Amino acid sequence: MTDEQKVVRQEDVIQPYSDDTDKRDNPAYDSDRVIHERVEQTLDDVSAKRVSEETVVVPSDETLRTAAYNRAKRIIYFVAHVFTIFIIIRFLLLALGADPSSAFASLWYALTYPIVVPFLGLFGVAEIPQAGVNIFEWSDFVAIGIYYLIAWIASNVAKFIYHPKTPLDRVGES
C-alpha cells in the first residue's frame, strides 16, 4: 500500500443550467448551488479511515446581483441620511440663534455650507448668522427633500444596473 490513499467523491445537488435552458419555469434557476464534498483518507499504518465532509453553497448570479444592489442602496441612503442630519443640526443652530463665533457653530456652518449652498437664497436673500438672531431657513427643508429625491433616483438607477430586465422578464409582465 502507499503512504496515504485518498478517495474523493463530489456531488452537486443542483446542477447548473446551460445558457440554452428555458429559465422561466425552473425554480432552481435563481437558486444557489449546494456542493457536498466527502473526503475519505485511508491511512497505511493504522488501516483506519478518516472522513471529512464539507458543504459549500455557491451563490447564484441573481443572489450576487441582489447583494450588490442592496449594498449600493444602503450606501446611497446612508449618504442621504448623513446629509439630512447635518442639515437638521444646522437648521436648529440657526433657528435657536447660535453664536457663529463659537467654535462648534462656526465649524458646523463651515461643514454644512457646501451641502446647502445650492439652496441658499431660494426664498429671498440668505441671511448671515448672527449671535442671538433666530433665522428660519426654509431652504434647508427643500435641500433635504431634494437630497432624498436624488437618493431615490440613484437607488432606481442602481436597481436598473444590477437587475436589468431580460426579454424573458418582459414576457411575464404582459
C-alpha positions as CSV (number, residue, x, y, z in Angstrom):
1,M,0.0,0.0,0.0
2,T,1.0,3.6,-0.5
3,D,1.6,6.0,2.3
4,E,-1.8,7.6,2.0
5,Q,-4.8,6.7,-0.2
6,K,-7.5,9.3,-0.9
7,V,-10.9,8.7,-2.3
8,V,-12.7,11.9,-3.1
9,R,-16.4,12.0,-4.0
10,Q,-18.1,15.2,-5.0
11,E,-21.7,15.6,-5.9
12,D,-23.8,18.6,-6.9
13,V,-27.3,18.8,-5.5
14,I,-28.5,21.3,-8.0
15,Q,-26.8,21.2,-11.4
16,P,-26.1,24.5,-13.1
17,Y,-28.2,25.2,-16.1
18,S,-26.8,25.8,-19.5
19,D,-27.5,29.0,-21.4
20,D,-30.0,27.4,-23.7
21,T,-32.2,26.1,-20.9
22,D,-35.6,27.8,-20.5
23,K,-35.2,29.6,-17.2
24,R,-38.8,31.0,-16.8
25,D,-40.3,28.0,-15.1
26,N,-37.3,26.5,-13.4
27,P,-37.3,27.1,-9.7
28,A,-33.7,26.1,-9.4
29,Y,-32.6,28.8,-12.0
30,D,-32.2,31.5,-9.4
31,S,-31.3,29.2,-6.5
32,D,-27.9,28.7,-5.1
33,R,-25.8,25.6,-5.9
34,V,-25.0,23.4,-3.0
35,I,-21.9,21.3,-3.3
36,H,-21.3,18.4,-0.9
37,E,-17.8,17.0,-0.7
38,R,-16.7,14.0,1.2
39,V,-13.1,13.0,1.5
40,E,-12.1,9.6,2.8
41,Q,-8.5,9.0,3.7
42,T,-7.1,5.5,4.3
43,L,-4.0,5.6,6.4
44,D,-1.4,2.9,5.8
45,D,-0.2,2.1,9.3
46,V,-3.4,2.0,11.2
47,S,-5.7,0.9,8.4
48,A,-8.3,3.3,9.7
49,K,-10.4,5.7,7.7
50,R,-10.6,9.4,8.3
51,V,-13.6,11.0,6.8
52,S,-14.2,14.8,6.4
53,E,-17.3,16.3,4.9
54,E,-17.7,19.8,3.6
55,T,-20.8,21.6,2.3
56,V,-20.2,24.7,0.2
57,V,-23.0,27.0,-1.0
58,V,-22.1,28.8,-4.3
59,P,-24.4,31.8,-4.7
60,S,-26.2,32.2,-7.9
61,D,-25.8,35.2,-10.2
62,E,-29.2,36.5,-9.1
63,T,-28.1,36.3,-5.4
64,L,-24.9,38.1,-6.1
65,R,-26.6,40.9,-8.1
66,T,-29.2,41.3,-5.3
67,A,-26.4,41.6,-2.7
68,A,-24.6,44.2,-4.9
69,Y,-27.8,46.2,-5.4
70,N,-28.6,46.1,-1.6
71,R,-25.1,47.3,-0.8
72,A,-25.3,50.2,-3.3
73,K,-28.8,51.1,-2.0
74,R,-27.6,51.2,1.6
75,I,-24.6,53.4,0.7
76,I,-26.8,55.8,-1.2
77,Y,-29.3,56.2,1.6
78,F,-26.6,56.4,4.2
79,V,-25.1,59.4,2.5
80,A,-28.7,60.9,2.2
81,H,-29.2,60.3,6.0
82,V,-25.9,61.9,6.9
83,F,-26.7,65.0,4.8
84,T,-30.1,65.2,6.4
85,I,-28.7,65.0,9.9
86,F,-26.1,67.7,9.1
87,I,-28.7,70.0,7.7
88,I,-31.1,69.5,10.6
89,I,-28.4,70.4,13.1
90,R,-27.6,73.5,11.0
91,F,-31.2,74.4,10.9
92,L,-31.5,74.1,14.7
93,L,-28.4,76.1,15.3
94,L,-29.7,78.9,13.0
95,A,-33.3,78.7,14.4
96,L,-32.0,79.0,18.0
97,G,-29.7,81.8,17.2
98,A,-26.4,80.1,18.0
99,D,-23.4,82.4,18.1
100,P,-21.4,81.9,14.9
101,S,-18.2,83.0,16.6
102,S,-18.3,79.9,18.9
103,A,-16.1,77.1,17.8
104,F,-18.9,74.5,17.4
105,A,-21.3,76.7,15.5
106,S,-18.6,78.1,13.1
107,L,-17.3,74.6,12.5
108,W,-20.9,73.3,11.8
109,Y,-21.7,76.2,9.5
110,A,-18.5,75.7,7.6
111,L,-19.1,71.9,7.4
112,T,-22.7,72.2,6.1
113,Y,-22.1,75.2,3.8
114,P,-21.1,73.1,0.7
115,I,-24.2,70.9,1.2
116,V,-26.7,73.7,1.4
117,V,-25.1,76.3,-0.9
118,P,-27.2,75.4,-4.0
119,F,-30.3,76.2,-2.0
120,L,-29.3,79.3,-0.1
121,G,-31.3,82.3,-1.0
122,L,-34.0,80.2,-2.6
123,F,-36.8,82.1,-0.8
124,G,-35.1,85.5,-0.7
125,V,-31.8,86.8,0.4
126,A,-29.8,84.4,2.6
127,E,-29.2,85.9,6.0
128,I,-25.8,85.8,7.6
129,P,-25.9,84.0,11.0
130,Q,-25.5,86.5,13.9
131,A,-25.4,85.9,17.7
132,G,-28.9,85.9,19.2
133,V,-30.7,86.3,15.8
134,N,-33.1,83.5,15.0
135,I,-33.1,82.5,11.3
136,F,-35.6,80.2,9.9
137,E,-34.2,78.8,6.7
138,W,-36.9,77.2,4.5
139,S,-34.3,76.3,2.0
140,D,-32.9,73.7,4.4
141,F,-36.1,71.7,4.1
142,V,-36.0,72.0,0.3
143,A,-32.4,70.7,0.4
144,I,-33.4,67.7,2.5
145,G,-36.2,66.9,0.1
146,I,-34.0,67.3,-3.0
147,Y,-31.3,65.1,-1.5
148,Y,-33.8,62.3,-0.8
149,L,-35.2,62.7,-4.3
150,I,-31.6,62.3,-5.6
151,A,-31.1,59.2,-3.4
152,W,-34.3,57.7,-4.7
153,I,-33.3,58.3,-8.3
154,A,-29.8,56.9,-7.7
155,S,-31.3,53.8,-6.0
156,N,-33.5,53.2,-9.0
157,V,-30.5,53.6,-11.3
158,A,-28.6,51.1,-9.2
159,K,-31.6,48.7,-9.5
160,F,-31.6,49.2,-13.3
161,I,-27.8,48.4,-13.4
162,Y,-27.9,45.4,-11.1
163,H,-31.3,44.0,-12.1
164,P,-31.8,44.7,-15.8
165,K,-35.0,43.3,-17.3
166,T,-34.4,40.5,-19.7
167,P,-36.7,39.7,-22.6
168,L,-38.0,36.7,-20.5
169,D,-39.0,39.1,-17.7
170,R,-40.9,41.3,-20.1
171,V,-42.9,38.3,-21.4
172,G,-44.2,37.5,-17.9
173,E,-45.4,41.1,-17.4
174,S,-47.7,41.3,-20.4
